[in-house]
Amino acid sequence: MKHRFISFFFLFIIFSGFSQEKKKSVLNPYKIGFLYNYGTNENFIFDDIDYTYAIQTYKVQLFYKLGSWKNWDFELILQPQIHSLRHQLINEYFVTPDQENYLEKIAEFTQPKTMNLYGVEFGFAGFKKITNQLYFQGSLSLGFSYIDTRTERLAKGFTFIENLSVGFLYKTNEKSHFYLGTNFGHVSNLDFQKPNDGFNILGLEIGYSYILN
């Protein structure tokens, strides 16, 4: 886990170096950031007794201005990310006898698993000013990813990721912002492969962003 955090930290530093560039382009973000998220299915909304599931997500964020409407500002957020996942099947009867090699699958899936998911997510975010330093933020995002281990709920390979997040953005100065919020997340593959029961989580997230110009 430490090596993932270090990798993302250096990636964040590399993107920070872009602030020295004088030339502007539509492809250059006006702000960059880093977001950490922890989520689990064991909560008051998604407490599924069939399995346990927890996720730690590390995102690099690139922000692009989309414009304003009334008292809201809107941004597009490009988010390359890595997920570290822990999963275990609790209810062995979730794997039914009509499935091929179901006894082998039960033995495999009831063991604790540590998995990784690699993805890119596109977010649409809106901000509304509360005070000179405090903003309300809401965002919807959708992305595609690859999960490196199969489970009884999701096949190995291509997946979609979806998130709804709400929280607060606090400006420490004109360039530095801190974010604290919560999110509802879902991972599935739209039936491109079987199984596709997917995962649902409720998470807590914290982030930092820096304006480049």
C-alpha positions as CSV (number, residue, x, y, z in Angstrom):
1,M,0.0,0.0,0.0
2,K,2.9,2.4,0.8
3,H,4.3,2.0,-2.8
4,R,0.9,3.0,-4.2
5,F,0.8,6.1,-2.1
6,I,4.4,7.0,-3.0
7,S,3.7,6.5,-6.7
8,F,0.7,8.8,-6.6
9,F,2.7,11.3,-4.6
10,F,5.4,11.5,-7.3
11,L,2.8,11.7,-10.0
12,F,1.3,14.6,-8.1
13,I,4.7,16.3,-8.0
14,I,5.2,15.8,-11.7
15,F,1.9,17.4,-12.5
16,S,2.8,20.3,-10.2
17,G,5.7,21.0,-12.4
18,F,3.3,22.0,-15.2
19,S,2.7,25.2,-13.2
20,Q,6.0,26.6,-14.5
21,E,4.8,26.4,-18.1
22,K,3.9,29.8,-19.6
23,K,2.0,28.5,-22.6
24,K,-1.7,27.8,-22.2
25,S,-3.8,25.2,-23.9
26,V,-7.3,23.8,-23.6
27,L,-5.7,20.5,-22.6
28,N,-3.8,22.1,-19.6
29,P,-5.8,22.0,-16.3
30,Y,-6.1,25.1,-14.3
31,K,-5.9,23.2,-11.0
32,I,-4.5,19.8,-9.9
33,G,-5.2,17.7,-6.8
34,F,-5.0,14.5,-4.9
35,L,-7.9,12.6,-3.4
36,Y,-8.0,9.7,-0.9
37,N,-11.2,7.7,-0.3
38,Y,-12.1,4.9,2.0
39,G,-15.3,3.0,1.5
40,T,-17.1,-0.2,2.6
41,N,-20.3,-2.1,1.9
42,E,-20.8,-2.5,5.6
43,N,-22.8,0.6,6.4
44,F,-26.4,1.7,7.1
45,I,-27.2,1.8,3.3
46,F,-25.3,-1.1,1.7
47,D,-24.9,-3.6,4.5
48,D,-25.0,-6.8,2.4
49,I,-24.6,-9.9,4.6
50,D,-23.4,-12.1,1.7
51,Y,-19.9,-10.6,1.6
52,T,-17.5,-8.0,3.1
53,Y,-15.9,-5.4,0.9
54,A,-13.6,-2.5,1.7
55,I,-11.8,-0.1,-0.7
56,Q,-9.0,2.5,-0.5
57,T,-8.8,4.8,-3.5
58,Y,-6.0,7.1,-4.6
59,K,-6.8,9.6,-7.3
60,V,-4.8,12.3,-9.1
61,Q,-7.2,15.0,-10.2
62,L,-6.9,17.4,-13.1
63,F,-9.5,20.3,-13.1
64,Y,-10.9,22.1,-16.1
65,K,-13.3,25.1,-15.9
66,L,-16.6,24.6,-17.7
67,G,-18.3,27.9,-16.8
68,S,-20.8,29.4,-14.3
69,W,-24.6,29.5,-13.9
70,K,-26.2,31.8,-11.4
71,N,-24.3,31.1,-8.1
72,W,-22.7,27.9,-9.3
73,D,-19.3,27.2,-10.9
74,F,-18.8,24.0,-12.9
75,E,-15.7,21.9,-13.6
76,L,-14.7,18.8,-15.4
77,I,-12.4,16.6,-13.3
78,L,-10.1,14.0,-15.0
79,Q,-9.1,11.4,-12.4
80,P,-6.6,8.6,-13.0
81,Q,-6.7,6.3,-10.0
82,I,-5.7,3.1,-8.2
83,H,-8.0,1.1,-5.9
84,S,-6.8,-1.3,-3.2
85,L,-9.6,-3.8,-2.4
86,R,-10.3,-6.3,0.3
87,H,-13.1,-8.8,-0.2
88,Q,-14.5,-12.1,1.2
89,L,-17.6,-14.1,0.5
90,I,-19.5,-14.8,3.7
91,N,-22.5,-16.7,2.5
92,E,-21.2,-19.8,0.6
93,Y,-24.7,-20.5,-0.7
94,F,-24.4,-17.4,-2.9
95,V,-22.5,-19.7,-5.3
96,T,-25.2,-22.0,-6.6
97,P,-24.8,-25.6,-7.8
98,D,-25.9,-24.7,-11.3
99,Q,-22.6,-22.8,-11.8
100,E,-19.6,-24.6,-13.3
101,N,-17.1,-25.9,-10.7
102,Y,-19.2,-24.4,-8.0
103,L,-17.4,-26.3,-5.2
104,E,-14.1,-25.0,-6.3
105,K,-15.5,-21.5,-6.6
106,I,-16.9,-21.6,-3.0
107,A,-13.5,-22.7,-1.7
108,E,-11.8,-19.9,-3.7
109,F,-14.3,-17.1,-2.9
110,T,-14.7,-17.7,0.8
111,Q,-11.0,-16.9,1.3
112,P,-10.1,-13.3,2.0
113,K,-8.9,-11.6,-1.2
114,T,-6.7,-8.5,-1.8
115,M,-7.3,-7.1,-5.2
116,N,-6.4,-4.0,-7.3
117,L,-8.4,-1.9,-9.7
118,Y,-6.9,0.6,-12.1
119,G,-9.1,3.2,-13.8
120,V,-9.8,6.6,-15.2
121,E,-12.8,8.6,-14.2
122,F,-14.5,11.7,-15.6
123,G,-16.3,13.9,-13.1
124,F,-18.8,16.8,-13.5
125,A,-18.6,19.0,-10.4
126,G,-20.6,22.0,-9.2
127,F,-19.5,24.5,-6.5
128,K,-21.5,27.0,-4.6
129,K,-20.0,29.7,-2.3
130,I,-21.1,29.6,1.3
131,T,-18.5,32.0,2.8
132,N,-15.4,33.7,1.4
133,Q,-13.4,30.5,2.2
134,L,-16.0,27.7,2.3
135,Y,-17.8,26.1,-0.7
136,F,-20.3,23.4,-1.1
137,Q,-19.3,20.8,-3.7
138,G,-21.3,18.1,-5.5
139,S,-20.1,15.8,-8.3
140,L,-21.2,13.0,-10.5
141,S,-18.6,10.8,-12.2
142,L,-18.3,7.8,-14.5
143,G,-15.2,5.9,-15.6
144,F,-13.8,2.7,-16.9
145,S,-11.3,0.4,-15.2
146,Y,-9.6,-3.0,-14.9
147,I,-9.9,-5.3,-11.9
148,D,-7.2,-7.9,-11.6
149,T,-9.0,-10.6,-9.6
150,R,-12.3,-12.4,-10.0
151,T,-14.9,-12.8,-7.2
152,E,-18.3,-14.3,-6.9
153,R,-19.8,-10.9,-7.6
154,L,-17.6,-9.6,-10.5
155,A,-15.5,-11.1,-13.2
156,K,-11.8,-10.2,-13.7
157,G,-11.2,-7.6,-16.3
158,F,-13.1,-4.6,-17.7
159,T,-15.4,-2.7,-15.3
160,F,-17.2,0.6,-15.0
161,I,-17.0,2.9,-11.9
162,E,-19.6,5.3,-10.9
163,N,-19.6,7.8,-8.0
164,L,-21.9,10.5,-6.5
165,S,-20.0,12.8,-4.1
166,V,-21.0,15.7,-1.8
167,G,-18.8,17.7,0.5
168,F,-17.1,21.0,1.4
169,L,-14.2,22.8,-0.2
170,Y,-12.1,25.1,2.1
171,K,-9.7,27.7,0.7
172,T,-6.7,28.1,2.9
173,N,-5.4,30.8,0.5
174,E,-6.0,31.9,-3.1
175,K,-4.3,28.8,-4.5
176,S,-4.6,25.9,-2.0
177,H,-7.9,24.1,-1.3
178,F,-8.8,21.3,1.0
179,Y,-11.8,19.0,0.5
180,L,-13.8,16.8,2.8
181,G,-16.8,14.8,1.7
182,T,-18.7,11.5,1.3
183,N,-19.5,9.4,-1.7
184,F,-21.8,6.6,-2.9
185,G,-19.8,4.3,-5.3
186,H,-20.6,1.4,-7.6
187,V,-18.4,-1.0,-9.6
188,S,-19.9,-3.3,-12.3
189,N,-19.3,-4.3,-15.9
190,L,-22.8,-3.8,-17.5
191,D,-23.1,-7.5,-18.2
192,F,-20.1,-7.6,-20.5
193,Q,-19.0,-10.6,-18.4
194,K,-20.5,-12.9,-15.8
195,P,-20.9,-12.6,-12.9
196,N,-21.9,-8.9,-12.6
197,D,-23.6,-8.4,-9.3
198,G,-21.1,-5.6,-8.6
199,F,-20.1,-3.8,-5.5
200,N,-21.7,-0.8,-3.7
201,I,-20.0,1.3,-1.1
202,L,-20.4,4.3,1.1
203,G,-17.2,6.2,1.5
204,L,-15.4,9.1,3.2
205,E,-12.9,11.2,1.1
206,I,-10.4,13.9,1.7
207,G,-8.4,15.8,-0.9
208,Y,-6.1,18.7,-1.6
209,S,-5.9,20.8,-4.8
210,Y,-3.7,23.6,-6.0
211,I,-4.4,26.3,-8.6
212,L,-1.7,26.5,-11.2
213,N,-2.3,30.0,-12.5
